[in-house]
Amino acid sequence: MKRGANVILFGIDSLRRDRMSSYGYHRLTTPHIDKVAQTGVLFENHFSPSIPTTPGYASMLTGMDCFGTDVVALRHKGPLGEHVQTLPEVLSENGYNTTCIGFTGNPSSRGFQKYIDYEAWQPDETGRCPKAQNLNEVAIPELKRLANEDKPFFLFLRHMDPHSPYLPPNPYERMFYDGDECDPANDSLKEMKEFKPFSDFITSWIPEGCTDSEYIDAQYDGAVAYMDACIQTILTSVETLGLEEETLIIITSDHGETLNEHDCWYDHHSLYEHNLVVPLILKYPGKLPEGKRITDSSLIKDIMPTIVDLLGIETNISFDGRNLMSLVRGEDDEFKQESEFYLTECTWMRKHGWRTPEWKLIIALEPDFHFKPEVELYHLIKDPKELQNVAEDEPEVVNFLIGRMNDYINKREQENGRTNPMYTNLNWHGLDRGPFKTSKEAYDSMYIGSINTAQKLQEKEKEEQH
């Protein structure tokens, strides 16, 4: 009897779609992923509305929004609730072997049968970190082991190359930069170096004396290009093992990334577009069309319902997300459009908001450490880079969007019988204290400091996995 289709999910951390050549970026950062898109389906307007990692992956791996998962904070306390079922749990019940690489100890990775770690943070003796190659060294042997089993498999890969610190090895370090990163006349990093919460961390992994923000931006692009090349090695193994025709490939991300933008340097907090925009590419020979691009908006919660449909697996789960296959098949009349949606951010500050195709509303639930205004409003069509806060000029729009947001919150609270987790996660910062009362208090309290500290923020103590 023919076994079911395999699934390889590239759940890349911190990959923003506008830095990918697949999505029109002028630098050729993702030539190998581009080829996957050419033989599969690319979603042009895919979003991750709950920032950062923990809620992003929770939504990706459950098909639920933040009201469905109760997860909004990076430092989520406790396990993922038993009221939700994860993708690896569903696939295990349906006879799959499941392996997770690079996501041990986080509540959002619940349910895999096997977990494997790799070095994705610390630089080697060259001062660089070959993250994707480190992943390959554990992933490819595991892929071969899974291929030799008599069961289909689900392999989840969390690449970390686009996540700071950006440390691609040579020649990728200078692939997109040919300047003097230590030019004393360049002051583009001046404000970052004066921002106490982040300055020590960022200056610990950029060259000593670096003054040029374009150099760091180029490190991000180089890290994406390096990762892309290493991903091709995995795809080659899939082909060599004879698995290509029976394997569903998904390439996506938990959230985007901020570069030298909005004073939120080289991280992924805030609700600006560069954090919300992520890729989604699906390839499954014979089951999905080749080279199709879909312009309708899709959300990270739509991934799991789409996967189980493609695999022909029936569940009794009432997903918050939508099955995107009706869009792929051109059955637009059966697809429930969701062109406006709720936004949450609980990394280094606690904010929520509402996004429509035209407007972006951001509301601070407590003062933030960037001293930004409590209410922000951006006209996404006239001001796509969100540089002009027009909240004071457009009070009627602000009130209208607040009304839309609150109506949605009330609706989802009633449907789930639980309070909006953005209102209950008051220890989101992990400081065992209540909300910040002033921006100065937040600024003085929030601090990364080093690569080790950043790594510990991402990883809880290693708990025994189910």
C-alpha positions as CSV (number, residue, x, y, z in Angstrom):
1,M,0.0,0.0,0.0
2,K,1.3,3.4,-0.9
3,R,2.1,5.5,2.1
4,G,0.9,9.0,2.6
5,A,2.7,12.2,1.4
6,N,5.7,13.5,3.3
7,V,5.8,17.1,4.6
8,I,8.8,19.3,4.9
9,L,8.0,22.6,6.5
10,F,10.7,25.3,6.3
11,G,9.5,27.4,9.2
12,I,12.2,30.0,8.8
13,D,12.7,32.5,11.7
14,S,12.6,36.2,10.9
15,L,12.4,36.1,7.1
16,R,10.6,39.0,5.6
17,R,9.3,38.5,2.1
18,D,10.4,41.9,0.7
19,R,14.0,40.8,1.0
20,M,13.5,37.8,-1.2
21,S,14.1,37.8,-4.9
22,S,11.0,35.5,-5.2
23,Y,9.0,38.5,-4.2
24,G,10.6,41.1,-6.4
25,Y,13.6,42.2,-4.3
26,H,16.3,43.7,-6.5
27,R,19.1,41.6,-4.9
28,L,19.2,38.0,-5.9
29,T,18.9,36.6,-2.4
30,T,16.8,33.5,-2.9
31,P,17.6,31.9,-6.3
32,H,16.9,28.4,-5.1
33,I,13.7,29.3,-3.3
34,D,12.7,31.2,-6.5
35,K,12.9,27.9,-8.4
36,V,10.6,26.2,-5.8
37,A,8.2,29.1,-6.4
38,Q,8.4,28.6,-10.1
39,T,7.3,25.0,-9.7
40,G,4.7,25.6,-7.0
41,V,2.3,28.2,-5.6
42,L,3.5,31.6,-4.2
43,F,1.2,33.7,-2.0
44,E,2.1,37.3,-2.6
45,N,0.3,38.8,0.4
46,H,0.9,36.5,3.4
47,F,0.9,37.9,6.9
48,S,1.9,36.9,10.4
49,P,-0.3,39.2,12.6
50,S,0.9,38.1,16.1
51,I,4.5,39.1,16.8
52,P,7.0,37.4,17.7
53,T,8.2,33.8,17.6
54,T,6.1,32.0,20.2
55,P,2.7,33.2,19.0
56,G,3.8,33.0,15.4
57,Y,4.7,29.4,15.5
58,A,1.7,28.6,17.7
59,S,-0.6,29.9,15.0
60,M,1.4,28.2,12.2
61,L,1.3,24.8,13.9
62,T,-2.3,24.8,15.2
63,G,-4.3,26.7,12.6
64,M,-5.6,29.0,15.3
65,D,-5.3,32.8,15.9
66,C,-4.1,34.2,19.2
67,F,-7.5,34.0,20.8
68,G,-7.6,30.3,19.9
69,T,-4.1,29.5,21.2
70,D,-4.0,32.1,24.1
71,V,-0.4,32.7,23.1
72,V,0.7,36.3,22.4
73,A,4.0,36.7,24.3
74,L,7.6,35.6,23.5
75,R,8.0,34.6,27.1
76,H,4.8,32.6,27.2
77,K,4.3,31.0,30.7
78,G,3.3,27.4,30.9
79,P,2.6,24.9,28.1
80,L,0.5,25.4,25.0
81,G,-3.1,24.8,26.1
82,E,-4.6,21.4,25.8
83,H,-7.6,23.0,24.1
84,V,-5.7,23.0,20.9
85,Q,-4.1,20.2,18.8
86,T,-0.9,20.8,17.0
87,L,0.0,19.7,13.5
88,P,2.6,17.1,14.6
89,E,0.0,15.7,17.0
90,V,-2.5,15.3,14.2
91,L,0.0,13.8,11.8
92,S,1.3,11.4,14.5
93,E,-2.3,10.2,15.0
94,N,-2.4,9.6,11.3
95,G,0.6,7.4,11.1
96,Y,3.4,9.9,10.5
97,N,6.9,10.1,12.0
98,T,7.5,13.6,13.1
99,T,10.8,15.4,13.8
100,C,11.5,19.0,14.8
101,I,14.9,20.6,14.2
102,G,15.9,23.8,16.0
103,F,12.8,24.4,18.1
104,T,13.3,22.5,21.4
105,G,11.8,23.7,24.6
106,N,9.3,26.2,23.3
107,P,5.7,25.6,24.2
108,S,4.7,26.2,20.5
109,S,6.7,23.2,19.4
110,R,4.6,20.7,21.3
111,G,3.9,17.2,19.9
112,F,6.9,16.1,17.9
113,Q,8.2,12.6,18.4
114,K,11.8,13.7,18.0
115,Y,13.7,17.0,18.7
116,I,17.1,17.9,17.4
117,D,19.1,21.0,18.2
118,Y,21.9,22.7,16.3
119,E,24.2,25.7,16.8
120,A,22.2,28.8,15.6
121,W,23.6,31.6,17.7
122,Q,27.3,31.5,18.6
123,P,30.0,32.5,16.1
124,D,32.8,30.1,15.4
125,E,36.6,30.8,15.3
126,T,36.1,32.9,12.2
127,G,33.7,35.2,14.0
128,R,30.8,34.0,11.7
129,C,28.1,31.4,12.3
130,P,27.3,28.9,9.5
131,K,23.8,28.4,10.9
132,A,22.2,26.7,7.9
133,Q,25.1,24.4,7.4
134,N,24.9,23.4,11.0
135,L,21.3,22.6,10.5
136,N,22.1,20.6,7.4
137,E,24.6,18.5,9.3
138,V,21.8,17.2,11.6
139,A,18.8,17.5,9.2
140,I,20.1,15.5,6.2
141,P,21.0,12.4,8.2
142,E,17.5,12.7,9.9
143,L,15.9,13.1,6.5
144,K,17.6,9.9,5.3
145,R,16.5,8.0,8.4
146,L,12.9,9.1,7.9
147,A,13.0,8.2,4.2
148,N,14.0,4.6,5.1
149,E,11.0,4.2,7.5
150,D,7.8,2.6,6.2
151,K,5.8,5.6,7.4
152,P,5.3,9.1,5.9
153,F,7.1,11.8,7.7
154,F,6.7,15.4,8.9
155,L,10.1,17.3,9.1
156,F,10.0,20.8,10.6
157,L,13.1,22.9,10.1
158,R,13.6,26.2,11.9
159,H,16.3,28.0,10.1
160,M,17.8,30.9,12.1
161,D,20.0,32.7,9.6
162,P,17.8,35.8,9.2
163,H,17.5,36.1,13.0
164,S,20.1,38.4,14.6
165,P,23.0,38.1,15.0
166,Y,23.4,38.1,11.2
167,L,26.6,36.2,10.7
168,P,26.8,34.6,7.3
169,P,30.2,33.1,6.5
170,N,32.3,34.3,3.6
171,P,31.7,35.0,0.8
172,Y,28.2,36.0,1.8
173,E,29.4,38.6,4.3
174,R,30.3,40.9,1.5
175,M,28.1,39.6,-1.3
176,F,25.9,42.6,-1.1
177,Y,28.3,45.2,0.3
178,D,31.4,46.9,-1.2
179,G,31.8,49.9,1.1
180,D,33.7,50.9,4.2
181,E,31.6,49.8,7.1
182,C,33.9,51.8,9.5
183,D,33.7,55.1,7.7
184,P,34.0,57.7,10.5
185,A,31.9,60.2,8.4
186,N,28.9,57.8,8.5
187,D,26.6,58.3,11.4
188,S,23.7,56.0,10.4
189,L,24.2,53.8,13.5
190,K,24.6,56.7,15.9
191,E,21.0,56.4,17.4
192,M,21.2,52.6,17.7
193,K,24.5,52.9,19.6
194,E,22.8,55.3,22.0
195,F,19.8,53.0,22.6
196,K,20.9,51.3,25.9
197,P,18.5,48.2,25.7
198,F,20.0,47.0,22.4
199,S,23.3,48.7,21.8
200,D,25.6,46.2,23.7
201,F,24.0,43.2,22.0
202,I,24.2,44.6,18.5
203,T,27.7,46.0,18.8
204,S,28.9,42.6,20.2
205,W,28.4,40.9,16.8
206,I,29.1,43.7,14.3
207,P,32.7,44.7,13.4
208,E,34.3,46.9,16.0
209,G,34.0,50.5,14.9
210,C,31.2,49.7,12.4
211,T,29.3,52.9,11.5
212,D,27.3,52.0,8.4
213,S,23.8,50.6,8.7
214,E,23.9,49.4,5.1
215,Y,26.6,47.0,6.1
216,I,24.3,45.3,8.7
217,D,21.4,45.3,6.2
218,A,23.7,43.6,3.8
219,Q,24.5,41.0,6.4
220,Y,20.8,40.2,6.7
221,D,20.6,39.8,2.9
222,G,23.8,37.7,2.9
223,A,22.4,35.5,5.6
224,V,19.2,34.9,3.5
225,A,21.3,34.1,0.4
226,Y,23.6,31.7,2.4
227,M,20.5,30.0,3.9
228,D,19.0,29.7,0.4
229,A,22.1,27.9,-0.9
230,C,22.0,25.5,2.1
231,I,18.3,24.9,1.6
232,Q,19.1,23.7,-1.9
233,T,21.3,21.0,-0.4
234,I,18.2,19.7,1.5
235,L,16.1,19.8,-1.7
236,T,18.9,17.9,-3.6
237,S,18.7,15.2,-0.9
238,V,15.0,15.0,-1.3
239,E,15.5,14.5,-5.1
240,T,18.3,12.0,-4.7
241,L,16.2,10.0,-2.2
242,G,13.4,9.8,-4.8
243,L,11.0,11.7,-2.5
244,E,10.3,14.7,-4.7
245,E,7.0,13.5,-6.2
246,E,5.6,12.5,-2.9
247,T,6.6,15.4,-0.7
248,L,4.8,18.6,0.1
249,I,7.3,21.4,0.6
250,I,6.2,24.6,2.5
251,I,8.5,27.6,2.8
252,T,7.3,30.3,5.3
253,S,8.3,32.3,8.4
254,D,7.0,33.0,11.9
255,H,7.4,36.8,11.4
256,G,9.5,39.4,9.5
257,E,12.4,41.5,10.7
258,T,13.3,45.1,11.4
259,L,16.5,46.4,10.0
260,N,17.5,50.1,10.4
261,E,13.9,51.2,10.5
262,H,11.5,52.8,12.9
263,D,14.2,52.9,15.6
264,C,13.6,49.2,16.3
265,W,17.0,48.1,15.2
266,Y,17.7,44.5,14.0
267,D,15.0,42.8,15.8
268,H,11.3,41.9,15.3
269,H,9.3,43.9,17.8
270,S,6.7,46.5,16.6
271,L,3.7,46.1,14.3
272,Y,5.1,47.8,11.3
273,E,4.8,46.1,7.9
274,H,8.3,44.6,7.8
275,N,7.5,42.4,10.8
276,L,4.1,41.4,9.5
277,V,5.0,40.5,5.9
278,V,6.3,36.9,5.4
279,P,6.6,34.4,2.5
280,L,4.4,31.4,1.8
281,I,5.4,29.1,-1.0
282,L,3.9,25.6,-1.5
283,K,5.2,22.9,-3.8
284,Y,3.6,19.4,-4.3
285,P,4.1,17.9,-7.7
286,G,0.9,16.7,-9.3
287,K,-1.2,18.2,-6.5
288,L,-0.4,21.9,-6.9
289,P,-0.1,24.0,-10.1
290,E,3.3,25.2,-11.2
291,G,4.2,28.9,-11.1
292,K,0.9,30.2,-9.7
293,R,0.9,33.4,-7.8
294,I,-2.0,34.3,-5.5
295,T,-2.7,38.0,-4.6
296,D,-5.4,37.5,-2.0
297,S,-4.4,38.0,1.6
298,S,-3.5,34.9,3.6
299,L,-2.6,34.6,7.2
300,I,-0.2,32.3,9.2
301,K,-3.2,30.5,10.8
302,D,-4.2,29.3,7.3
303,I,-1.2,27.0,6.9
304,M,-2.3,24.0,9.0
305,P,-5.8,23.7,7.5
306,T,-4.3,23.9,4.0
307,I,-1.7,21.2,4.8
308,V,-4.3,18.7,6.2
309,D,-6.5,19.3,3.2
310,L,-3.6,18.6,0.8
311,L,-2.8,15.4,2.7
312,G,-6.4,14.3,2.6
313,I,-6.6,14.1,6.4
314,E,-9.9,14.7,8.1
315,T,-10.0,16.2,11.6
316,N,-12.8,17.5,13.8
317,I,-10.9,20.7,14.5
318,S,-12.7,24.0,13.9
319,F,-9.8,25.9,12.7
320,D,-9.6,29.7,13.0
321,G,-7.6,29.6,9.8
322,R,-8.9,29.0,6.3
323,N,-8.1,26.3,3.8
324,L,-6.2,28.1,1.0
325,M,-6.8,25.4,-1.5
326,S,-10.0,27.0,-2.8
327,L,-7.9,29.9,-3.9
328,V,-5.4,27.6,-5.5
329,R,-8.1,25.9,-7.4
330,G,-9.6,29.1,-8.5
331,E,-12.8,28.6,-6.5
332,D,-12.7,32.2,-5.2
333,D,-16.5,32.2,-4.4
334,E,-15.9,29.5,-1.7
335,F,-13.1,31.5,0.0
336,K,-13.9,33.7,2.9
337,Q,-11.9,36.8,2.4
338,E,-10.1,38.3,5.5
339,S,-8.7,41.5,4.2
340,E,-8.6,43.2,7.6
341,F,-7.3,41.6,10.8
342,Y,-6.2,42.0,14.4
343,L,-2.6,42.6,15.3
344,T,-0.7,41.8,18.5
345,E,2.9,42.5,19.7
346,C,4.3,41.2,22.9
347,T,8.1,41.0,22.6
348,W,9.7,44.1,24.0
349,M,6.5,46.1,24.3
350,R,2.8,45.3,24.5
351,K,0.7,46.7,21.7
352,H,-2.2,45.7,19.5
353,G,-3.9,47.1,16.4
354,W,-6.0,46.7,13.4
355,R,-4.9,46.5,9.7
356,T,-7.0,47.1,6.6
357,P,-5.8,47.3,3.0
358,E,-5.7,51.1,3.5
359,W,-5.0,51.8,7.2
360,K,-2.8,50.5,10.0
361,L,-3.8,51.4,13.6
362,I,-1.4,50.7,16.5
363,I,-2.4,51.1,20.1
364,A,0.0,50.9,23.1
365,L,-1.4,48.9,26.0
366,E,1.4,50.3,28.1
367,P,4.2,52.8,27.6
368,D,6.9,51.4,25.4
369,F,10.7,51.8,25.7
370,H,11.0,53.7,22.4
371,F,8.9,56.6,23.7
372,K,6.5,56.2,20.8
373,P,3.0,57.8,21.0
374,E,0.1,55.8,22.5
375,V,-1.8,55.8,19.2
376,E,-0.3,55.5,15.7
377,L,-2.2,55.6,12.4
378,Y,-0.6,55.1,9.0
379,H,-2.2,55.3,5.5
380,L,-0.6,52.2,3.9
381,I,-1.4,53.3,0.3
382,K,0.0,56.9,0.5
383,D,2.7,56.0,3.1
384,P,3.7,52.4,2.6
385,K,6.9,52.8,4.7
386,E,4.7,54.1,7.7
387,L,6.8,57.2,8.2
388,Q,3.9,59.7,8.9
389,N,1.7,59.1,11.9
390,V,-1.6,60.8,11.1
391,A,-3.5,59.8,14.2
392,E,-4.0,63.4,15.3
393,D,-5.1,64.4,11.8
394,E,-7.6,61.6,11.3
395,P,-9.5,61.2,14.6
396,E,-12.6,59.8,12.9
397,V,-10.5,57.1,11.2
398,V,-8.9,56.2,14.5
399,N,-12.3,55.9,16.3
400,F,-13.7,53.8,13.4
401,L,-10.8,51.4,13.5
402,I,-10.8,51.2,17.3
403,G,-14.5,50.3,17.0
404,R,-13.7,47.6,14.4
405,M,-10.9,46.2,16.5
406,N,-13.0,46.1,19.7
407,D,-16.0,44.5,17.9
408,Y,-13.6,41.8,16.7
409,I,-12.1,41.3,20.2
410,N,-15.6,41.0,21.8
411,K,-16.6,38.5,19.1
412,R,-13.6,36.3,19.6
413,E,-13.8,36.5,23.4
414,Q,-17.4,35.3,23.2
415,E,-16.6,32.5,20.7
416,N,-13.8,31.2,23.0
417,G,-15.2,32.0,26.4
418,R,-11.8,33.5,27.3
419,T,-10.5,37.0,27.7
420,N,-8.2,38.5,25.0
421,P,-4.7,37.2,26.0
422,M,-3.3,40.6,25.3
423,Y,-5.2,41.8,28.4
424,T,-4.1,39.0,30.7
425,N,-0.4,38.5,29.8
426,L,0.8,41.3,32.2
427,N,4.1,39.6,32.9
428,W,5.0,39.4,29.2
429,H,8.4,41.0,29.9
430,G,9.4,38.3,32.4
431,L,10.2,40.8,35.1
432,D,7.6,39.5,37.6
433,R,6.0,42.9,37.9
434,G,3.0,44.7,36.5
435,P,2.7,46.9,33.4
436,F,5.2,49.7,32.9
437,K,3.8,53.1,33.9
438,T,6.2,55.2,31.9
439,S,8.4,54.8,28.8
440,K,11.4,55.7,31.0
441,E,10.6,52.9,33.3
442,A,10.4,50.5,30.3
443,Y,13.6,51.8,28.9
444,D,15.5,51.3,32.1
445,S,14.1,47.8,32.6
446,M,14.5,46.2,29.2
447,Y,18.0,45.1,28.2
448,I,19.5,42.3,26.1
449,G,23.2,42.7,26.6
450,S,24.7,39.7,24.8
451,I,24.2,36.9,22.4
452,N,23.8,34.5,25.3
453,T,21.0,36.6,26.8
454,A,19.2,36.8,23.5
455,Q,19.5,33.0,23.1
456,K,18.1,32.4,26.5
457,L,15.1,34.6,25.7
458,Q,14.3,32.3,22.9
459,E,14.8,29.0,24.7
460,K,13.1,27.9,28.0
461,E,14.9,25.4,30.1
462,K,14.9,22.2,28.1
463,E,11.7,20.5,29.2
464,E,10.9,16.9,28.5
465,Q,9.0,16.9,25.2
466,H,5.9,14.8,24.6
